[in-house]
Structure formats: structure tokens, C-alpha cells
Amino acid sequence: MDAHKLYVEFVQHQKIPTGHFADENTERLIQLMRATESGEQKSTDKKAGESLVTESETVETRPNTPTEDELSSAFDKISLEGDFIHECDTLIAQHSRPRIDALARNIDARVKMSWVHAFASSVESKTPVPIDRYETLVSGSSRHTHIVSNSVLDFLQCLKNVAMENITTFAWSHGATKAIHIQKFEQHLLKRFQSCAALSTVVIASIGLPLHEIIKAPVYLDSVRRKGNVLSNKNIIKTILDKKIHIEKINSKLEENQLIEEYEKNEHLFDVTGTFTDVHMFMFKHWYSYPTAIEMKTLLERAKGNLTKWTGIEDFSPKK
């Protein structure tokens, strides 16, 4: 039974399979589920949580393992169709907040919250808004809309709905010291890639994709400066395997297949070592750090499929 299905059924129904599994990672996942059910562990492993954020991806409020409420509310964003890969990707997407911040910082699309407090004309938030912090709120105004949400999927929806004639800023919490300037964020990615900004973000920030350890957002952006900027599966594979896979003689027409074949031979080398006592972090680290060779072949299609279900986007071409 696939680990993605096991994890989704555990989060959604607290369902734990019986028996044993040949794959040691899957077996360990089941053991952690049983330990969680029996109360033998806490829901968040501090050591594992700290490993989620690298030094280059530090954010104001470090998001470690998503909370149970966040995992549960993720299902409000999707229609359950038995697509366990998509449902698992939806749960794991919440781990990408640090990478989105790293991406925004790298392209200089962050602004100080003091500026937002001074000029925002409206605030959208599902949690109580500290009105006294804002100086220029105007009823019904959209001149500068500030959005507060801890949801990665809400951030993608914000990218989809962005209006260039107004200002939109986005922060993960009311206590954040920096916000993402959505118009700057989108404009930079539109210039860099021949695709909509939301799709570029899903790929670069590894949102729901098994790329979290194989390549980091700043490295991805640095790599594409030396490569074609078209967001294609071929270019994604070339970018993430650059300097990781050595091929003596490359055939430009077969390069994508050559890289995948060589990667498959050495797939055992791309694995996460370490002890994780949290079921959610263990799932994240062992199934979303490095793609399998099979997953490698459909990364862009997987990103597009997820984004369509998350936001309704079907046209991935850049905005005119």
C-alpha cells in the first residue's frame, strides 16, 4: 500500500493499517502512527522541526511541523476524489512556507510590516485584526489590500487573483516583521519564466512536490540564469540534477532521459538520514525531499494538476 495513501487515511480518519511492510521507511511510518495513537510521542518533534528550515530560508516565525488544525483544514481546500497523491501533496504543501519566504527574499519582493501598517487601506484575515496597528484603513478600499493567512494555498490563490493596478501584500501572521509584495513577486517571476507566477512558485518552492532537499529556491533561481527559462519538465530536470549527475556523453535530444536513467541508478544515494519521531515530519522528509525516477518524469504535470485543483487555474501562460 502506498505511503501517500497511508498518510492521508491516518490524517483524515486516524486509520492505521495492520501487518508489516517490506519497505523499511513505510514500516517506520506505520510504527510512528501507532506511537501517535497510543500517546507515546508529542505531535511536534523539535529536532525534526528545526531541520525543516535551512539557514538560507529562515523566516520570522519558523513554521515547523504543521499543526493538526492546519492539516485538517487543508482538506477544506480540495474535493476528496480518492486521489491520494494529490491529497497528500495538499497536506505537505504547508511545509513550503519557508521556501516561499526564501524565494521572495531572493527576488527582493518583501517589504517591512511598518510600511504595511502605515499605508494598507484594508486588511483581509480569518483571525482578529489588530486595528490599532494600521494608520490608513478606509472602508471598502482596495488601494492597498493586506492579506494575513498561514495557508500556502491561500498564498497561491492570492497570486492567481492579483490585480496589477492596486497593491497587495501578504503575511503569514499578524506578528510577522516582513510581508510579501505580491505585485513585485509576480512581476519578477513573469520576467524570469514563460509561465504564470503561481506555477513557477509551485515548482521553485517545491509546493507539494518531492524536491525539498534536492534543490533550494535560491539555487534554482541561480541555475536558471545559465539555462533556458522556459518552465518545461526537461528544464526542471536539468536544473535540479545539475552537478548531481555526471554523464560522459550527452545527447541534447535525449538529455532528459539520460539524466533520469542515471539518477535511477543512483537513487539510493539520495535519501534522508536521521531519526524522526514525528509522523508528519517523517512523511515529509522521506517522501518529499527527493523524487523517485518515476516522479521525476512528471513533475511539471503534477504541479499543474495540483494548482488547478487548488486554485482553479487552467491557463498556465503568463498574463498579458
N, C-alpha and C positions, 0 to 999 in steps of 0.2 A: 504494500500500500504506500502511495507516495507521501513523502513527508509534508508537502504542502496541504494535502487533504487532512492528514492527521492534525496538523496545527490549526487549521480553520475549524475543524469539528471540536477541538479542545477549547478554543477561544469562544466559539459560539454556543456550544452545548455542554462544555466540560466533559466531553466524551473521550474516554481513554481506552484504546484497544487492549485486548488481552494477548497473551502469547509473546513470542520473541521474534526479533528481526535479524536477518543475516548482516545487514549493514550496521556497523558499529555506531555511526552517528545517529541513525534512526532509532536504534536501541537506546542510546543515551537520551535522546529526546523523550522517548516514552518513559524512561526512568524519572526524568525531571518532572514530567506531567504527574506521575504518581506521587512524587515527593511534594509537589504543589498541592495536590488534592488532600494529602494527609497532613498538611500544615508543617512539613519538615523544613521548609525554606521560606524566606521572605520573597515578596513579589519582585523586588529590585536588588540586584547584586551590585554593590558599589564598585567593586573592582572591574567587573564586566562593563558596567555603565560608563566608567571613566574611559575605557578603551574605545568607546563609540566615537569620541571626538578627538581628532588629532590636534597637535599644536597649531597647525596652519588653519584649522577650522573651528577655533574657539569662538563661542558665542556668549552674549551677555548672561543669559540663563542657560546653562548647559542642559539640554534635553537628554536624559539617559534613557532607560527603558520606558516606552510609552506606558501610561497608566492604564489600569483596567477600564476606566471610563473612556479613555481615548480609543482603546482597542474596540470596545463595544460600539461607540458612536461611529466608528469607521463603516460599520455595516449600514448605517443610515444613508450613506452616500452611494450605495450600489444596490442593484436588484439581484437577489440571490438566484442564480441560474445553474448551480452545480458546477460552475467554472472555478475550480478550487485554486488554480494558478492565479487567476485574476483576483479572487477574494484574498488570497494570501499576499499578493502584491499590494493590495489596498491596505492591509494591516501593516505591512513592512514600510510602506511609503512614509509613515510618520517618523521613521528614523532619519529621514533626509533633511530635517531642519538645519543641522549644522552645515551640510553641503550647500544648501541654498544660500546660507549666510556667507559661506566661503566664496561662492560664485559672485554674489552681489558685491562683496568687498573687493574681489579681484577686478571687476569691471567698473569699480567706483560708482556704484548705484545705491550707496547707503547715505543717509542723512541723520543728523543729530535729532534726538527727540525734543530738544529745546526749541529747534526750528519748527518742528511739527506742532508743538504746543503753542507757539506764537502765531502760526498762520493757518492752521487747519480750520475750515469753516463748518465741517460736520464730522461726526465720528460714528462708525458702524461697529458694533460689538455685541456679542451674545452675553457678555458679563457686564456688571455695573461700570459705568464710565465715570472716572474722577473728573467731573465737570470743572472743578476749580483749577485744574492744571491748564485748561485751554483758554486762550485770551480772545479769540475772534470767532466763536461759534455763531452761525447765523441759521435760523430755522429754515429748512428747505433748500439750503445752498449745496451745490456740488462743485464749487470753485476749487476746493481742496478737500477731498474726502480721505480721512484716515481710517483704515480698517484694522481691527485688532482681532486676531484669531490664532489659536495654537495649531490649527489644522493645515497640513501641507496641501490637502485637496482644495481647501478654501483659497490658498495662495494661487494654485493653478487656475481656479475659477476667476480669480481677480485678474490674472494675466489675460484670460480669454475676454473679459468684459472691459478691459482698459479703454478709456476714451482719451485720445491724444490732446484734445482741446482743454482738458482740466488736469489737475494734479491729483494723483492717488499715491498715498503712502501706506505701507503695510508693516505691522509689527506683531510678533508672536505673543506679546503680553503687554499690559499697561505699565509694567515695571521695566521694560526694555530701555536701553540707553540709545539705541540706533533703530531706524526704520528703513525699509527698502523703498526707494523711489521707483514706483512701478513703470512710469514712462521712460525713465533713464534705463532701467533694467531691460525693458522690451526693445528700445531703440538700439541698444548695443548688440543684443543677440540677433536682431534683424539684419544688422550690418555684417555680422560675423558669419551667419549661416543662411542658407537659402531655404528657410523653413520658418514656420511660426515659432514665436518665442517660447510658447508653452511646451512644444515638443522638444526644442533644444534643451530646455530646462530639465525635462524628464530624463533625457539621456545624460547630460553633463552632471546633474545632481544625483544620478542613479536612483530616481524615484520609482520604487517598486521593481527595480532591475538588479540583477546579481552582479553589480560592478563596484561595490563599496570599497574593496581593498585593492582591486586590480588597477584602478586609476582614480586619482583625486581630481576634483574640479579645476584647481589652478594648473595642474599638469596637463589636463585635457585641453584647456584653452591655450596653453603654451605650445602644445603639439600641433594644433590646427593652424598656427601661424606659419608652419613649414609645410602644410599639406593643403589639399583641396578642401574648401569649406562647405561643400555640398554635404548635407546630412543624409548620407546613404549608409546602408548596412556595411558595405565594403569599406567605406572610410571610417566608420566606427570601429570595425575590427582592426584595421590598420593602425588606428590611433591607440587603442588600448593594448595592442600587442607590440607596439613599437619598443624596441630594445629588450623585450622579454623573450621573443622567439627569434632564433637565428636560422636563416635559410641560405644555403650556399649559393644557389642559383634561382633567382626569382623570375618567373614568367609573369609579366604585368597583367596578362589576361586571366591568369589562374592564381594570382597572388592571394585572393581571399580564401580559396580552397586550400592552398598550400599552407597558409598560416593556421587555419583551423585544424588541418591534419597534423601539423607539427605540435600544435597546442594539445591535441588529444593524446599524443604520445607521452606528453609530459604533464598531463593533467594532475597527476598525483602530487606534483611539486607545488601546485597552487592550492594549498589548503591552510586553514587557520588552526594554529596550535594554541594550546592554553586550556585552562579549566574554567568552565562557566557553570554556575549553579542556578542560573535563572533561565527558565524555559524559553522566554521570549528573546533574550539576548543570544541564547544558544542557537535558536532557529535563525535569527538574523545573521549571526557570524558564520555559520556553516553552510547556509544555503543562499546567502545574498552577498557574499564577499567576492566570490569568483564564479563566473559562469561555467557550465559544462560546455563541451564542444557542441552538443546539440542546441543548447540555449544560445550559444554564440551566433548560430546561423540565422536566428530570427529576432535579434534584439530590437531592431527598429520596428518591426511589425508588432512586437509585444508592447513597445512603448506607445505606438499609435492606437492599438486596441484598448489599452488601459485608459489613455487620455480621452478617447471617445466616450467610454463608459463613465469616466469621472466627470467630464465637463460638457459633453455633447459636441465637441469639436470633431468635424469630419473633413474639413479642408485644411491641410497642413502647409499650404503655400504661404509665404509671407504676406502680410497685409499690404495692400496697395497704398 
